Amino acid sequence: MFFRTMTDDFIEAFFHSYTRLDQDRLLQYLYDKGHSVKAIASRLGLTSSSVYKRVNAHRGRGESNFS
C-alpha cells in the first residue's frame, strides 16, 4: 500500500504546474532512471496508461536528454 505524505503532494503540485513538454521530459527521465511506470504514476497522480503514452518505453532505459 502506498502512503502519501505532504512531500508527495508538493511533488504532484509542482509536476502539474510544468508545461506538457517539461512534464514529458520529467516522466522520461524518471523512467530512464529505472523507476517503474506504476511507481511514477502513483507518485504523480496519473494513470499507468497515461505514463506509458508519454514515455518512450520501447528503446530501453539509458541516458536521458533531460536538461
Secondary structure, DSSP 8 states (H G I E B T S, - for coil): -----HHHHHHHHHHHHS-HHHHHHHHHHHHHTT--HHHHHHHHT--HHHHHHHS--SS-S------
